Amino acid sequence: MKTIHYEKKGEIAYLYINKPEKRNAIDSIMSDLFLEYLETFKTDSEARVLILTGKGDKAFCSGRDLKEAKENPEAFKKKPLRGRLFNAMIETYKPVICAINGVAVGAGCEIALASDIRLATVDCKLGMPEAKRGMGATFGATILPKLISPSFAAKMLYTGKLVTAEEALKIGLVDELLEDQQQLLERATELALEICECAPLSVQRIKEMIWKTMDVPLFQALQLDIGPNVYESEDRIEGAQAFLEKRKPVWKGK
C-alpha cells in the first residue's frame, strides 16, 4: 500500500496518510501523492465527500518530515506544504471531513484546519509547535484565529503547546469526540452519507460561500454571487418536487 492511500466507496472517498512507523509525517513524495489524489477526488463527478484520516493508532499526522528537511533540504524548500496542500483542499469545493485518529501537529494540524468538519478520538492532541522549531506556521497562523478565539489561537501559536481532545472540543477546534478509531470512521461515514443526501450543487455553492467570504464584511458578502447558480438548476426543481411528493430527490448535479 502506498504512503498515501486513496479509495472510494460509493459517493464517499477516503484518503489515508499511511506511514504509521513515522507517525504519518509527510515528505515531498507523499505531498505530491496527496495533491494527486485530491485532484482525482475533485474531478470525479461521482465522489461527493472526502474523509481524511491516518493509518495506525499513534498519530493522524505528525507534520512535515523534518528528517527530509535535514537530508534533502532542496526538496523541502521546493515543495513547501503551505500554498499547495491546504489551498488544494479548500479549493476542491466538495466537503472534506477530517477524522483525527491521534496526534495532529504542525502540518498535520493545518491539514485538519483546511478541512470543513473535524472529528477526533478522545486521545488526540493538536497544535502547531513551529515556533519551537524556528518555522512559521503560515497557514495555521492565518486560519486558526478565524476558527477559534484569536487570543487562544495566539497562545497556541506563540507557545507551541498542544491542546488535549477535551480542550479542542471546548474551544471549537474539533466538532465531536469519539472513543476509538472505529467509531471515528463510522461517525465520519455517517456524516458523509448525510451530506450525500443533499444536492451536490447546493453543497458546492455553500462551501465556496463559507471560504470565499470568511474575511469579507457582511453586507459586501451578501452582495456576492459565488459558486454555481443553483436557483436555475434542474436539481432545484427536483428538490421542490420531491418534497411535495414526499420522496427522496434524485440529484443530477445540474
Order of alpha helices (4+ residues) and beta strands (2+ residues): beta-beta-alpha-beta-beta-alpha-alpha-alpha-beta-beta-alpha-beta-beta-alpha-alpha-alpha-beta-alpha-beta-alpha-alpha-alpha-alpha
